Amino acid sequence: MSNTVRSAPALYGSEASTDEQRSALTGGEIPVAVYGLGKMGLPLASVYADVTGNVTGMDVDPEVVEGVNAGENHITGEPGLSDLVGEVVDRGAFSATTDGAAAAEAARIHVVIVPTLVDEDSKPDLSVVETVMEQIASGLTPGDQVILESTVPPRTCRDVVAPLLAEESGLDREEFGVAFCPERTASGRAIEDIRGAYPKIVGGIDAESTRVAELIYGEINSQEIIPVSDATTAEAVKVFEGVYRDVNIALVNELTKHAEELEINVLEAIQAANTLPFCDLHIPGAGVGGHCIPYYPHFLIQMFDADSRLMELSREINDTMPTYTAELALSGLTKHGKETEGSDVLVLGLTYRAGVDELRATPAVGVIERLASAGANVTAVDPITDSYEPFEDAGAEVTSLDDARERSYDAVVLVTAQEAFEELEIPALATDDPLVVVDGRQALTELQNEHGIYYRGIGINA
C-alpha cells in the first residue's frame, strides 16, 4: 500500500478557498477514478471526464477497457453516450484500466458505481463493493474522497466502507472522506439524468465529506444539490425511492385483479384518480424486473429487525404477476375450448423494460415457465436481446421476429412492449378464431374489439 502525500491537490480537508477548489477540480488538477463502467458507470465516468478532464475508469472486463480506450461505447440505447465517450477519450480526459489498485494510486477522488444484488436467500451481497474498496484502500492517501453511488443497505458507508478503508489503508478515519451520493439515473436517459434532470442527494460520514461531495456534484449536476444529515440518510433516500415504487406497483397490481368483477377498465380509473395532486398511482403490468426495484426492499427486509410486512407483501404480489399474466392466457384458451396441452403460444418481449437490454428479474421468465408447465408450446421473441439461455431454460423456443411472423398461434402474450412489435400484425398470427391476446403493458388496446380476437389486458376488463 502507499499512503504518501501526492502532489495533486486534495479537496477533503483542504484550506484552499472554495473557488480555488472548484478551479482545481474542473481544471484537471485533481485526478478522478470511477470504478465500474457498466450501464450507469460508463455514462457517469464520461460526464466526470467532460467536467474534470482527468478521469481513469476501472472495470474488470478487458474488452470493456479496450473499447473505452479506443473511444468506443459498449452500452446500447443511451443517446449521446457514444459521442461523449469518443470526445473525452480523444482529448485525453478519459482512459480505462482493469487495474483497480493502479487507478486508486493515481486518484484523489474515487467514485464507486458497481452492482449490489441479492443472493439466493434475498440477502444483500456487498462483495463487489467490498472488493473495490479494498483496491481503493491500497492507494488511499490523506485528503482523498471516496464516493459511493451504488445502491446499498443504509449504514453501509458508516459500518462497512469507512472501517474497511481505514483498516486496509492504515490511515486514521479522519484523514479521508466518505460520502454516499446515490445515482438517480434511468437506462435510456443516463447522461441527461446525471447532468441534472433531478436534484442530487449527497451525504457524508462527517461534515467535511458532505461538503466535498456537494462541491463536486455542484460541477457535475446543474440541478439543486441537496445535502442530507449523513451518509445513512442518503443511503435511505435511494432505498426508499425504490421501495415506494415497488409498494405502489403492488397496490395497482392488486387493484387490477378487481377489473373483471367491477366490470371496469382499472387503468382508466387510475388515470382519473391521478388528476388529484396527492394521488400518484402507478401502472399495473406483467411484472416488476430490472436491477433496482425487485432488490431494494430486501436491503431493509433482510438487514434490519423492524417490521417489514408491507414491503414483504408487496414483493410477494409483484412476484406473482408473471404467473397471473400466463393464467390469463391459459384461462382464455380453456374458455374457448382449446386444450392448453399442445397449444401454441407466442410471448412478445423478454427484457424487463422496453428498449433496454437488461434481463435481471425479467417477468418473461415466469410467464414462460407457467405456460410451459401447462403443456403449451412456447415461442418467444425479442429483437432487443440476443441472450436466449434463460428463456430456453424456462421452456421457450426463442426465435427472430421474422420467423415468428411465419407461424401461427393459439395465444399471444405481450410481456414487454418493444417498439418493433408496433408493426406486427397480431390478428394474422391466429391458428383459428379466436386468437387469445394477453396485453401485459396496455400496448395492444386497439385489439379489444378486433374481430377474431379474445383480448385480456392487465387492468382492463374486456
C-alpha positions in Angstrom: 0.0 0.0 0.0 1.0 3.6 -0.5 -0.2 6.4 1.7 2.4 9.0 0.7 1.1 12.6 0.1 0.7 13.3 -3.6 1.4 16.4 -5.4 -2.2 16.6 -6.8 -4.4 18.9 -4.6 -7.0 17.3 -2.3 -10.5 18.5 -1.6 -11.1 16.8 1.7 -9.5 18.9 4.5 -8.3 21.5 2.0 -7.6 25.0 3.3 -7.9 26.5 -0.2 -10.8 28.7 -1.0 -14.0 27.2 -2.5 -13.3 28.9 -5.8 -9.7 27.5 -5.8 -11.0 24.0 -5.1 -13.6 24.3 -7.9 -10.9 25.5 -10.3 -8.6 22.7 -9.4 -11.4 20.1 -9.9 -12.6 21.4 -13.3 -9.1 22.3 -14.5 -7.9 18.7 -14.3 -5.6 19.1 -11.4 -7.4 16.5 -9.3 -7.4 13.0 -10.8 -10.6 11.0 -10.5 -11.1 7.3 -10.7 -14.5 5.8 -11.5 -14.9 2.1 -10.6 -17.4 0.2 -12.7 -18.0 1.0 -16.4 -21.4 -0.6 -16.9 -24.8 0.8 -17.8 -24.6 3.6 -15.3 -20.9 3.7 -14.7 -19.7 4.5 -18.2 -22.1 7.5 -18.6 -21.1 8.7 -15.1 -17.4 8.4 -15.8 -17.8 10.1 -19.2 -19.6 13.1 -17.6 -16.9 13.3 -14.9 -14.3 13.3 -17.6 -16.1 16.0 -19.5 -16.3 18.2 -16.4 -12.9 17.5 -14.8 -10.7 16.5 -17.8 -8.8 13.9 -15.7 -10.6 10.5 -15.2 -9.5 6.9 -15.2 -12.3 4.4 -15.5 -11.7 0.9 -13.9 -13.6 -2.2 -15.0 -12.9 -5.9 -14.6 -13.8 -6.7 -18.2 -10.8 -6.3 -20.5 -13.0 -5.9 -23.6 -14.8 -3.0 -22.0 -11.5 -1.4 -21.1 -10.0 -1.9 -24.5 -13.1 -0.5 -26.2 -13.2 2.6 -24.0 -9.5 3.3 -24.7 -10.4 3.1 -28.4 -13.1 5.7 -27.8 -15.9 3.1 -28.1 -19.1 2.9 -26.2 -20.4 -0.6 -25.3 -23.7 0.5 -23.9 -26.7 0.5 -26.3 -29.7 2.7 -26.1 -28.0 5.7 -24.4 -28.5 8.9 -26.5 -25.3 10.9 -26.8 -23.1 8.5 -25.0 -21.1 7.2 -28.0 -20.2 10.8 -29.0 -19.3 11.8 -25.4 -17.0 8.8 -24.9 -15.3 9.4 -28.2 -14.8 13.1 -27.4 -13.4 12.7 -23.9 -11.1 9.9 -24.9 -9.8 11.9 -27.9 -8.9 14.9 -25.8 -7.1 12.7 -23.2 -9.7 13.4 -20.5 -10.7 9.7 -20.1 -8.8 6.4 -20.1 -9.6 3.0 -18.7 -7.8 0.2 -16.9 -8.5 -3.2 -15.4 -6.0 -2.4 -12.6 -8.1 -1.1 -9.7 -5.0 -0.6 -7.4 -3.3 1.5 -10.1 -6.4 3.6 -10.6 -6.6 4.1 -6.8 -2.9 5.0 -6.6 -3.3 7.8 -9.1 -6.7 9.3 -8.0 -7.7 11.8 -5.4 -11.5 11.3 -5.9 -12.7 7.7 -6.0 -16.3 7.1 -7.4 -17.7 3.6 -7.0 -20.7 2.5 -9.1 -20.7 -1.3 -9.2 -23.6 -3.7 -8.8 -25.2 -4.6 -5.4 -27.6 -7.5 -5.9 -29.1 -10.1 -3.5 -28.1 -13.7 -3.1 -30.4 -16.8 -3.4 -31.8 -16.0 0.0 -32.6 -12.4 -0.9 -29.8 -11.1 1.3 -27.9 -8.1 0.0 -24.5 -9.1 -1.4 -21.8 -6.4 -0.8 -18.9 -8.5 -2.1 -18.3 -6.4 -5.2 -18.4 -3.1 -3.3 -16.0 -4.5 -0.7 -13.5 -5.7 -3.3 -13.4 -2.3 -4.9 -13.0 -0.6 -1.5 -10.0 -2.9 -0.8 -8.5 -1.8 -4.1 -9.1 1.9 -3.2 -7.6 1.4 0.2 -4.3 0.1 -1.4 -3.8 3.6 -2.8 -5.7 5.8 -0.4 -3.9 9.0 0.6 -4.7 11.6 3.2 -7.2 14.1 1.7 -8.8 11.6 -0.7 -12.5 11.5 -1.1 -14.4 8.2 -1.7 -17.9 8.5 -3.1 -20.3 5.5 -3.3 -23.1 5.7 -5.9 -24.0 2.0 -5.8 -27.3 1.4 -4.0 -26.6 -0.3 -0.7 -28.4 -1.0 2.6 -28.5 2.0 4.9 -25.4 2.2 7.2 -23.1 0.6 4.7 -20.8 3.7 4.4 -20.7 4.1 8.2 -20.5 0.4 9.3 -18.7 -1.2 6.3 -17.0 1.1 3.9 -15.3 3.6 6.2 -13.9 0.9 8.7 -12.7 -1.2 5.8 -10.9 1.7 4.1 -9.3 2.7 7.4 -8.2 -0.8 8.3 -6.8 -1.7 4.8 -5.1 1.6 4.2 -3.7 2.1 7.7 -5.0 5.7 7.7 -6.9 7.3 10.6 -10.6 7.6 9.8 -10.3 11.4 9.9 -7.7 11.5 7.1 -10.1 10.8 4.2 -13.7 11.4 3.2 -16.5 9.0 2.5 -19.9 10.1 1.1 -22.9 8.4 -0.4 -24.3 10.1 -3.5 -27.0 7.9 -5.0 -27.3 7.5 -8.7 -30.8 8.7 -9.8 -30.5 7.5 -13.4 -32.7 5.5 -15.7 -31.5 3.5 -18.7 -32.0 5.4 -22.0 -31.5 8.8 -20.4 -28.4 8.4 -18.3 -26.5 11.5 -19.5 -29.5 13.7 -19.1 -30.1 12.4 -15.6 -26.5 12.7 -14.5 -26.1 16.2 -15.7 -29.2 17.4 -13.9 -32.7 16.0 -14.6 -33.2 15.7 -10.8 -31.6 17.2 -7.7 -28.5 15.3 -6.5 -28.6 13.9 -3.0 -25.3 13.9 -1.1 -24.5 12.8 2.5 -21.1 12.1 4.1 -20.0 10.2 7.2 -18.8 13.6 8.5 -19.5 17.2 7.7 -16.3 17.6 5.6 -17.2 14.6 3.5 -20.6 16.1 2.8 -19.1 19.5 1.9 -16.7 17.9 -0.6 -19.4 15.8 -2.2 -21.6 18.9 -2.5 -18.8 20.8 -4.2 -18.0 18.0 -6.7 -21.6 17.4 -7.7 -22.2 21.2 -8.0 -20.0 21.0 -11.0 -21.5 17.7 -12.4 -25.2 18.4 -11.9 -27.0 21.5 -12.9 -29.9 20.9 -10.6 -30.1 21.6 -6.9 -27.6 19.7 -4.7 -29.4 18.5 -1.6 -27.0 17.7 1.3 -28.6 15.5 3.9 -27.6 14.9 7.5 -25.3 11.9 6.9 -24.4 9.1 4.6 -27.0 6.8 6.2 -29.8 9.2 5.4 -28.6 9.5 1.8 -28.5 5.7 1.5 -32.0 5.5 2.9 -33.2 8.1 0.3 -32.2 5.8 -2.6 -33.7 2.7 -1.0 -36.9 4.5 -0.1 -37.4 5.6 -3.7 -37.2 2.0 -4.9 -39.5 0.7 -2.1 -42.1 3.4 -2.8 -42.3 2.3 -6.4 -42.4 -1.4 -5.5 -45.2 -0.9 -3.0 -47.1 1.4 -5.3 -46.9 -1.1 -8.2 -48.0 -3.9 -5.9 -51.1 -1.8 -5.0 -52.1 -1.2 -8.6 -51.4 -4.8 -9.5 -53.8 -5.8 -6.7 -56.4 -3.3 -7.9 -56.1 -4.7 -11.4 -57.4 -8.1 -10.2 -60.7 -6.4 -9.4 -61.2 -5.3 -13.1 -63.4 -8.3 -14.1 -65.8 -8.2 -11.1 -66.0 -4.4 -11.2 -66.5 -4.6 -15.0 -64.3 -1.5 -15.4 -61.0 -0.5 -17.0 -58.9 -0.1 -13.9 -56.3 1.8 -15.9 -58.9 4.4 -16.8 -59.9 4.7 -13.1 -56.2 5.1 -12.1 -55.6 7.8 -14.7 -58.7 9.7 -13.5 -57.7 9.3 -9.8 -54.3 10.7 -10.6 -55.8 14.1 -11.5 -55.7 14.8 -7.8 -52.2 16.1 -7.0 -51.9 13.9 -3.9 -52.7 10.7 -5.8 -49.9 9.1 -7.8 -50.9 5.5 -8.6 -48.5 3.7 -10.9 -49.4 1.5 -13.8 -50.1 -2.3 -13.4 -48.2 -4.8 -15.5 -47.0 -8.3 -16.2 -44.3 -8.0 -13.5 -41.5 -5.9 -12.0 -38.0 -6.5 -13.2 -34.6 -4.9 -13.6 -31.7 -4.5 -11.2 -33.4 -2.0 -8.9 -37.0 -2.3 -7.7 -37.1 -6.1 -7.1 -34.0 -5.9 -5.0 -34.0 -2.7 -2.9 -36.8 -3.7 -0.5 -34.6 -6.6 0.7 -31.9 -4.0 1.7 -34.3 -3.2 4.6 -36.3 -6.5 5.0 -33.1 -8.7 5.3 -30.8 -6.3 7.1 -32.9 -4.9 9.9 -35.3 -6.3 12.6 -38.1 -3.7 12.2 -41.5 -5.0 10.9 -41.5 -5.0 7.1 -44.8 -6.7 6.4 -46.0 -4.2 3.8 -42.7 -4.4 1.8 -42.7 -8.2 2.1 -46.3 -8.4 0.9 -45.6 -6.0 -2.0 -42.7 -8.2 -3.1 -45.0 -11.2 -3.0 -47.7 -9.5 -5.0 -45.3 -8.3 -7.7 -43.6 -11.7 -7.9 -46.9 -13.3 -8.7 -47.7 -11.1 -11.7 -45.9 -13.2 -14.3 -47.9 -16.3 -13.3 -51.1 -14.2 -13.2 -50.3 -13.0 -16.7 -49.8 -16.5 -18.0 -53.0 -17.6 -16.3 -55.0 -15.1 -18.3 -53.8 -16.8 -21.5 -54.5 -20.3 -20.2 -58.0 -19.4 -19.0 -58.7 -17.7 -22.3 -57.7 -20.9 -24.2 -59.9 -23.0 -21.9 -62.8 -20.7 -22.2 -62.8 -21.1 -25.9 -62.5 -24.9 -25.9 -58.8 -25.0 -26.7 -56.6 -27.5 -24.9 -53.7 -25.9 -23.1 -51.6 -29.0 -23.7 -50.0 -28.7 -27.1 -51.3 -25.1 -27.7 -49.0 -22.7 -29.5 -48.3 -19.5 -27.5 -46.2 -16.6 -28.6 -44.5 -14.5 -25.9 -43.6 -11.0 -27.1 -40.8 -9.2 -25.2 -38.1 -10.7 -23.0 -36.2 -7.8 -21.5 -37.6 -6.3 -18.3 -38.2 -2.9 -19.9 -38.9 -1.8 -23.5 -35.8 -0.7 -25.3 -33.3 -1.8 -22.6 -31.2 -5.0 -23.0 -31.5 -6.0 -19.3 -32.7 -9.4 -18.2 -32.3 -9.3 -14.4 -35.6 -10.3 -12.7 -37.4 -10.0 -16.1 -41.0 -11.2 -15.7 -40.8 -13.0 -19.1 -39.1 -16.0 -17.4 -42.0 -16.6 -15.0 -44.6 -16.2 -17.8 -42.8 -18.8 -19.9 -42.4 -21.2 -17.0 -46.1 -21.2 -16.2 -47.1 -21.6 -19.9 -44.6 -24.4 -20.4 -45.7 -26.2 -17.2 -49.3 -26.2 -18.6 -48.0 -28.1 -21.7 -48.0 -25.1 -24.1 -45.5 -24.9 -26.9 -44.0 -21.5 -26.2 -42.2 -19.4 -28.8 -40.6 -16.2 -27.6 -39.2 -13.3 -29.4 -37.4 -10.0 -28.6 -35.3 -8.0 -31.1 -33.6 -6.1 -28.3 -31.6 -9.0 -26.8 -29.6 -12.0 -28.0 -29.4 -13.6 -24.6 -31.6 -16.6 -25.1 -30.5 -19.1 -22.4 -32.7 -18.0 -19.5 -35.8 -18.3 -21.7 -34.8 -21.6 -23.3 -34.2 -23.0 -19.8 -37.7 -21.8 -18.8 -39.2 -23.8 -21.7 -39.4 -21.5 -24.7 -38.0 -21.7 -28.2 -36.5 -18.2 -28.9 -36.7 -17.1 -32.5 -36.5 -14.0 -34.6 -39.4 -11.7 -35.2 -39.4 -12.5 -38.9 -39.6 -16.2 -38.1 -42.3 -15.7 -35.6 -44.4 -13.9 -38.3 -44.3 -17.0 -40.4 -46.0 -19.2 -37.7 -49.5 -19.3 -36.3 -50.6 -19.4 -32.6 -53.5 -20.0 -30.3 -52.4 -17.2 -28.0 -50.1 -14.2 -27.9 -48.8 -12.8 -24.6 -47.2 -9.3 -24.6 -44.8 -9.0 -21.7 -42.6 -6.1 -22.9 -43.8 -3.6 -25.4 -40.8 -3.3 -27.7 -41.1 -0.7 -30.5 -40.7 -3.4 -33.2 -43.9 -5.0 -32.1 -45.9 -2.0 -33.2 -45.7 -3.1 -36.8 -46.6 -6.7 -36.0 -50.0 -7.8 -37.5 -51.1 -9.8 -34.5 -54.5 -10.9 -35.9 -52.7 -12.5 -38.8 -50.9 -14.8 -36.4 -54.1 -16.7 -35.4 -54.3 -20.5 -36.0 -58.0 -20.1 -35.9 -60.6 -17.9 -34.2 -60.4 -16.7 -31.5 -56.8 -15.7 -31.0 -56.3 -15.2 -27.3 -54.3 -12.0 -26.7 -53.0 -11.0 -23.3 -51.7 -7.5 -23.1 -49.3 -7.2 -20.2 -48.5 -3.5 -20.8 -51.7 -1.9 -22.1 -50.0 -1.6 -25.5 -52.5 -3.5 -27.6 -55.7 -1.9 -26.6 -56.7 -1.4 -30.2 -57.3 -5.1 -30.4 -60.1 -5.1 -27.8 -62.9 -5.0 -30.4 -61.0 -6.6 -33.3 -62.9 -9.5 -34.9 -61.5 -12.9 -34.1 -59.6 -11.6 -31.0 -60.2 -12.5 -27.4 -58.5 -9.7 -25.6 -57.4 -9.7 -21.9 -55.4 -6.7 -20.7 -53.9 -6.3 -17.3 -56.1 -3.8 -15.6 -58.6 -3.8 -18.5 -61.9 -5.7 -18.2 -62.6 -6.9 -21.8 
